[in-house]
Amino acid sequence: MVIRFWRKKWDNLSVYFKYPEDVRKAIYTTNAVEAVHRQFRKLTKTKGGFPNENSLLKLLYAGILSASERWTHPVQNWNLTLSQLVIHFENRIEPYLDIEPSIRLHW
């Protein structure tokens, strides 16, 4: 079933593999919504149940506070990754970068 799915979606999936490894890692590891969902699943999967909604919310809040400390760490090799993103997404990223006009990248 997995192989069938990969073959069916290969045109979309293969685009991901065309990027350099640093860019792929940045794409994979910076999905904030997935990171939050993953943290919620991790917090709740071992619990049998909750006495009320408030106890669940307290657990999730404490877990997000703890997890958010790890989310502030910089992306490894960010300068290399950013330069590769600028190359692959020409004219789409540069306007959002805070670069002095005299040192702006020209491709």
Helices and strands as residue ranges (DSSP letters): H 2-8, H 10-17, H 21-29, H 32-44, H 53-70, H 78-88, G 94-96, G 101-103
